[in-house]
């Protein structure tokens, strides 16, 4: 009888602990531009901050532009970050820790406008191209 009671109490404790931990994680479907990205604002001095979405965490030049997808509905770029994660971005998305906004996507790369400068990221992966240029 004592063993059954112990197992029941242990099960209740463990399920409560797992539920609490699961509820503390970040919502993966939350919009990264909403400002509630989990914590501290990013700074343009290259400082890496915890609790900030990966697309807002590093200076723009630290991202690698892997691919561009052009379509009639809008152009999309695939950006890789330091830890190997890939993200798809579009015009008007935020990129970089200086609150840069993607202002252009063309066949060579993307343009990110930060306060008073424009930073260009060129495609690094040139293995496939449909252009004759």
C-alpha positions in Angstrom: 0.0 0.0 0.0 2.8 2.4 0.9 4.6 1.7 -2.4 1.4 2.5 -4.4 0.9 5.8 -2.5 4.6 6.7 -3.1 4.3 6.0 -6.8 1.2 8.1 -7.1 2.7 11.0 -5.2 5.9 10.8 -7.3 3.9 10.7 -10.5 1.9 13.8 -9.5 5.1 15.6 -8.6 6.9 14.7 -11.8 4.0 15.6 -14.0 3.7 19.0 -12.3 7.4 19.7 -12.7 7.3 18.8 -16.4 4.3 21.0 -17.0 5.9 24.0 -15.3 9.1 23.6 -17.4 7.2 23.2 -20.6 5.2 26.4 -20.0 8.3 28.5 -19.5 9.7 28.0 -23.0 9.4 30.6 -25.8 6.5 30.5 -28.1 7.9 29.6 -31.6 4.9 31.1 -33.4 5.3 34.6 -31.8 6.1 37.4 -34.2 9.7 38.5 -33.7 9.0 42.1 -34.6 6.4 42.5 -31.8 9.1 43.5 -29.3 8.2 40.8 -26.9 11.0 38.5 -28.0 11.9 37.3 -24.6 14.0 40.0 -23.0 16.7 42.5 -23.5 17.1 44.9 -26.4 20.0 44.3 -28.8 22.8 46.7 -29.2 24.7 47.5 -32.4 28.2 47.2 -30.8 28.4 43.4 -31.6 27.4 42.3 -28.1 25.6 38.9 -28.2 22.5 39.0 -26.0 20.5 36.1 -24.5 16.7 36.1 -24.9 16.7 37.9 -28.3 15.5 36.2 -31.4 18.4 34.9 -33.6 17.6 37.3 -36.4 18.0 40.2 -34.1 21.0 38.9 -32.1 24.1 39.6 -34.3 25.4 42.4 -36.5 24.2 42.0 -40.1 27.6 41.0 -41.5 27.6 37.9 -39.2 24.7 36.3 -41.1 25.3 34.2 -44.2 23.0 34.6 -47.1 22.6 31.0 -48.5 19.8 31.3 -51.1 17.4 33.6 -52.8 13.9 32.6 -54.1 12.2 34.9 -56.6 8.5 34.7 -57.3 5.6 36.8 -58.4 4.2 36.9 -54.8 7.5 38.2 -53.4 11.1 37.4 -53.0 12.4 35.3 -50.1 16.0 34.9 -48.8 17.4 32.1 -46.7 19.8 33.3 -44.0 22.0 31.1 -41.9 23.2 32.1 -38.4 26.3 31.0 -36.5 24.8 28.0 -34.9 23.7 26.6 -38.3 20.0 27.5 -38.1 18.4 28.6 -41.3 15.7 31.3 -41.5 13.6 32.6 -44.4 13.2 36.4 -44.6 11.4 38.8 -46.8 11.4 42.5 -47.5 10.5 44.6 -44.4 11.7 41.9 -42.0 14.0 43.0 -39.2 17.6 41.6 -39.5 20.6 42.4 -37.2 21.1 43.9 -33.7 20.9 47.5 -35.0 17.2 47.1 -35.9 18.0 46.9 -39.6 15.1 46.4 -42.0 15.5 44.4 -45.2 14.8 46.9 -47.9 15.6 45.0 -51.0 16.2 41.5 -52.3 17.7 41.0 -55.8 19.6 38.3 -57.7 22.9 39.2 -56.0 21.8 39.5 -52.4 19.8 41.5 -49.9 20.1 45.0 -48.7 19.5 45.9 -45.0 19.0 49.5 -44.0 20.2 50.5 -40.6 19.8 54.1 -39.3 22.1 55.9 -41.7 23.7 53.1 -43.7 22.9 50.2 -46.1 24.5 46.9 -45.5 24.6 44.3 -48.4 24.7 40.6 -47.9 25.8 38.7 -51.1 24.8 35.1 -51.7 27.6 32.8 -50.5 26.2 29.6 -52.1 26.7 30.0 -55.9 26.4 26.3 -56.9 23.1 26.7 -58.7 22.0 29.6 -60.9 19.4 30.0 -63.5 21.0 33.2 -64.9 23.0 33.3 -68.0 25.0 36.4 -66.7 
